[in-house]
């Protein structure tokens, strides 16, 4: 009988372990992760009074500050030199842009795929942004007026009264 008793106790403890798992074995809710998710900061950038009167560009979608390329209140004929608001090889890197300009007659920003306003044109009205230059809000490829893709393809910009191509990005 003494030999049966320890076996019975061991079986009882094992059964109890199955019915009442320890705290470390209980299921834990997985931690929330934001891997690969970027919050859209474009509206926040647009609303910031410090940016009023500027066009801003970001190397990355959704105006993530980590990809900030620069800003300009005037024209910039070549984003790849050290003049104007976009410096240090900012050309052909923008994936999101914000027009925080004012509707004063020169509030439209015309982006170009080449320097000095050459190549295709893509315009952005005052108080608007393009959070991803890869696709428009309808999911179609965002393009310059000459058909070239807009993402990572801006080389210059000018403030204009009218968008000559009527090719507005959104």
Secondary structure as the mmCIF struct_conf table of DSSP 4:
data_model
#
loop_
_struct_conf.conf_type_id
_struct_conf.id
_struct_conf.beg_label_comp_id
_struct_conf.beg_label_asym_id
_struct_conf.beg_label_seq_id
_struct_conf.end_label_comp_id
_struct_conf.end_label_asym_id
_struct_conf.end_label_seq_id
HELX_RH_AL_P HELX_RH_AL_P1 UNK A 2 UNK A 19
BEND BEND1 UNK A 20 UNK A 20
HELX_RH_3T_P HELX_RH_3T_P1 UNK A 23 UNK A 25
BEND BEND2 UNK A 26 UNK A 26
HELX_LH_PP_P HELX_LH_PP_P1 UNK A 29 UNK A 32
TURN_TY1_P TURN_TY1_P1 UNK A 35 UNK A 36
HELX_RH_AL_P HELX_RH_AL_P2 UNK A 42 UNK A 47
HELX_RH_3T_P HELX_RH_3T_P2 UNK A 49 UNK A 51
TURN_TY1_P TURN_TY1_P2 UNK A 52 UNK A 53
STRN STRN1 UNK A 55 UNK A 58
BEND BEND3 UNK A 59 UNK A 60
HELX_RH_3T_P HELX_RH_3T_P3 UNK A 61 UNK A 63
HELX_RH_3T_P HELX_RH_3T_P4 UNK A 65 UNK A 67
STRN STRN2 UNK A 68 UNK A 72
BEND BEND4 UNK A 73 UNK A 74
STRN STRN3 UNK A 76 UNK A 76
BEND BEND5 UNK A 77 UNK A 77
TURN_TY1_P TURN_TY1_P3 UNK A 79 UNK A 80
BEND BEND6 UNK A 81 UNK A 85
STRN STRN4 UNK A 86 UNK A 86
BEND BEND7 UNK A 88 UNK A 89
TURN_TY1_P TURN_TY1_P4 UNK A 91 UNK A 92
BEND BEND8 UNK A 95 UNK A 95
STRN STRN5 UNK A 96 UNK A 99
BEND BEND9 UNK A 104 UNK A 106
STRN STRN6 UNK A 108 UNK A 112
BEND BEND10 UNK A 113 UNK A 114
HELX_RH_3T_P HELX_RH_3T_P5 UNK A 115 UNK A 117
BEND BEND11 UNK A 119 UNK A 119
STRN STRN7 UNK A 121 UNK A 124
TURN_TY1_P TURN_TY1_P5 UNK A 126 UNK A 127
STRN STRN8 UNK A 128 UNK A 130
BEND BEND12 UNK A 131 UNK A 131
BEND BEND13 UNK A 133 UNK A 134
STRN STRN9 UNK A 135 UNK A 135
TURN_TY1_P TURN_TY1_P6 UNK A 137 UNK A 138
BEND BEND14 UNK A 139 UNK A 140
STRN STRN10 UNK A 141 UNK A 141
HELX_LH_PP_P HELX_LH_PP_P2 UNK A 142 UNK A 142
STRN STRN11 UNK A 143 UNK A 143
TURN_TY1_P TURN_TY1_P7 UNK A 145 UNK A 146
BEND BEND15 UNK A 147 UNK A 147
STRN STRN12 UNK A 149 UNK A 149
TURN_TY1_P TURN_TY1_P8 UNK A 151 UNK A 152
STRN STRN13 UNK A 156 UNK A 160
BEND BEND16 UNK A 161 UNK A 162
TURN_TY1_P TURN_TY1_P9 UNK A 164 UNK A 165
STRN STRN14 UNK A 168 UNK A 168
#
